[in-house]
């Protein structure tokens, strides 16, 4: 019974993996659902504590004989993001291409002969133990190895997107940690864009925008889920076999 159980298990695991890869039965029948709107720290997975901003004081109540509050965001006040909860526009324009081709050929041949002509005067006694042995050629090795490898990379990427991110943390030196997620659903296909990283307040333009090249530790993810993505994705069972196959 044990071989039968192992065979059933081997047939069941790829099926379960395939079902898990689909997400859920509802997504397979009705279509993918958009994620709930939440704070970016929940969407991206931020675990660091949120620090209060010491870069810009909070607005104060209007003083007597004044039409404006001290620190209010109007006229000559700085409208750029600088505190936790502020929104910053990220401009993503990636036009990248790479082409690499390598070829390697290596071969090695080795011949070695080891002998003991003199061994404490006992070399003459070797013939009694091994009549056909030659002390000058006790060990001979012969080895040959050949290695051939080829590889090529031809990659081209072009992404032009705009996303609004939220300041989730202000570091002690004044740098801002931003995170943002955007989802668009069209004809049963959900496209998801996620951006996260660290920016300098000085790099934020007067229009409250920043380029993706000015984001340190940038994490930009652009993908989707739905019928088209499921067709293009490698099946879970095939992926497991390709990854763990010893042949």
KARANOR-V189870 format. One record per residue. N is the residue number from 1. RES is the residue in three letters. PSI is psi in whole degrees, 0 to 359 (* if undefined). NEAR is the number of other ideal C-beta (glycine too) atoms within 12 Angstrom. Layout:
{{N RES PSI NEAR} {N RES PSI NEAR}}
This chain:
{{1 UNK 334 7} {2 UNK 315 8} {3 UNK 324 9} {4 UNK 318 10} {5 UNK 320 11} {6 UNK 322 12} {7 UNK 319 12} {8 UNK 319 14} {9 UNK 320 14} {10 UNK 328 17} {11 UNK 333 15} {12 UNK 323 15} {13 UNK 314 19} {14 UNK 326 20} {15 UNK 315 17} {16 UNK 321 16} {17 UNK 322 21} {18 UNK 320 22} {19 UNK 322 18} {20 UNK 325 19} {21 UNK 333 23} {22 UNK 343 25} {23 UNK 297 24} {24 UNK 165 15} {25 UNK 324 11} {26 UNK 319 11} {27 UNK 326 23} {28 UNK 328 20} {29 UNK 308 13} {30 UNK 321 13} {31 UNK 167 24} {32 UNK 147 30} {33 UNK 149 19} {34 UNK 146 23} {35 UNK 158 20} {36 UNK 150 10} {37 UNK 127 13} {38 UNK 174 18} {39 UNK 140 21} {40 UNK 332 34} {41 UNK 331 25} {42 UNK 322 16} {43 UNK 317 26} {44 UNK 335 29} {45 UNK 37 17} {46 UNK 133 27} {47 UNK 351 12} {48 UNK 152 17} {49 UNK 145 14} {50 UNK 122 22} {51 UNK 146 21} {52 UNK 152 17} {53 UNK 128 25} {54 UNK 4 15} {55 UNK 326 27} {56 UNK 122 25} {57 UNK 152 16} {58 UNK 149 18} {59 UNK 139 16} {60 UNK 155 12} {61 UNK 152 12} {62 UNK 135 14} {63 UNK 171 13} {64 UNK 144 6} {65 UNK 34 6} {66 UNK 139 11} {67 UNK 347 11} {68 UNK 148 17} {69 UNK 148 17} {70 UNK 122 17} {71 UNK 6 20} {72 UNK 148 21} {73 UNK 83 20} {74 UNK 151 14} {75 UNK 258 10} {76 UNK 5 9} {77 UNK 155 16} {78 UNK 118 21} {79 UNK 359 21} {80 UNK 155 27} {81 UNK 138 37} {82 UNK 352 31} {83 UNK 164 31} {84 UNK 130 31} {85 UNK 345 23} {86 UNK 154 30} {87 UNK 136 26} {88 UNK 137 43} {89 UNK 126 28} {90 UNK 126 42} {91 UNK 114 27} {92 UNK 117 34} {93 UNK 95 20} {94 UNK 120 22} {95 UNK 94 13} {96 UNK 143 15} {97 UNK 148 12} {98 UNK 140 12} {99 UNK 120 12} {100 UNK 139 12} {101 UNK 126 12} {102 UNK 148 12} {103 UNK 135 12} {104 UNK 132 12} {105 UNK 127 11} {106 UNK 140 12} {107 UNK 150 12} {108 UNK 134 11} {109 UNK 133 12} {110 UNK 134 12} {111 UNK 128 11} {112 UNK 142 13} {113 UNK 128 14} {114 UNK 135 14} {115 UNK 166 17} {116 UNK 83 19} {117 UNK 324 16} {118 UNK 126 12} {119 UNK 81 14} {120 UNK 31 10} {121 UNK 7 11} {122 UNK 4 14} {123 UNK 334 20} {124 UNK 337 15} {125 UNK 351 14} {126 UNK 328 23} {127 UNK 336 13} {128 UNK 325 11} {129 UNK 315 12} {130 UNK 95 13} {131 UNK 325 9} {132 UNK 9 11} {133 UNK 140 18} {134 UNK 114 18} {135 UNK 333 22} {136 UNK 348 16} {137 UNK 60 17} {138 UNK 326 19} {139 UNK 129 14} {140 UNK 130 14} {141 UNK 147 13} {142 UNK 118 11} {143 UNK 151 12} {144 UNK 138 12} {145 UNK 144 11} {146 UNK 134 12} {147 UNK 133 12} {148 UNK 129 12} {149 UNK 141 12} {150 UNK 149 12} {151 UNK 148 12} {152 UNK 140 12} {153 UNK 126 12} {154 UNK 100 11} {155 UNK 139 12} {156 UNK 126 12} {157 UNK 140 15} {158 UNK 116 13} {159 UNK 129 21} {160 UNK 105 15} {161 UNK 161 26} {162 UNK 132 21} {163 UNK 145 36} {164 UNK 127 25} {165 UNK 160 45} {166 UNK 138 34} {167 UNK 117 42} {168 UNK 346 39} {169 UNK 144 34} {170 UNK 117 30} {171 UNK 162 26} {172 UNK 331 14} {173 UNK 4 16} {174 UNK 349 23} {175 UNK 152 26} {176 UNK 136 43} {177 UNK 122 42} {178 UNK 150 50} {179 UNK 145 43} {180 UNK 150 43} {181 UNK 140 37} {182 UNK 132 31} {183 UNK 137 27} {184 UNK 127 21} {185 UNK 126 18} {186 UNK 119 15} {187 UNK 50 13} {188 UNK 11 21} {189 UNK 125 23} {190 UNK 122 27} {191 UNK 129 26} {192 UNK 132 28} {193 UNK 128 31} {194 UNK 135 29} {195 UNK 142 40} {196 UNK 153 35} {197 UNK 191 36} {198 UNK 132 30} {199 UNK 156 41} {200 UNK 139 25} {201 UNK 330 29} {202 UNK 338 17} {203 UNK 349 27} {204 UNK 128 32} {205 UNK 171 20} {206 UNK 340 12} {207 UNK 11 14} {208 UNK 42 26} {209 UNK 160 27} {210 UNK 144 38} {211 UNK 153 25} {212 UNK 337 35} {213 UNK 346 18} {214 UNK 11 26} {215 UNK 121 31} {216 UNK 149 20} {217 UNK 39 17} {218 UNK 137 25} {219 UNK 103 26} {220 UNK 124 33} {221 UNK 128 25} {222 UNK 115 24} {223 UNK 196 22} {224 UNK 176 27} {225 UNK 144 29} {226 UNK 196 29} {227 UNK 315 22} {228 UNK 317 18} {229 UNK 325 23} {230 UNK 322 23} {231 UNK 321 13} {232 UNK 339 13} {233 UNK 141 19} {234 UNK 137 17} {235 UNK 148 20} {236 UNK 318 22} {237 UNK 317 23} {238 UNK 321 16} {239 UNK 321 17} {240 UNK 318 19} {241 UNK 320 17} {242 UNK 327 13} {243 UNK 320 12} {244 UNK 2 11} {245 UNK 130 10} {246 UNK 0 6} {247 UNK * 5}}
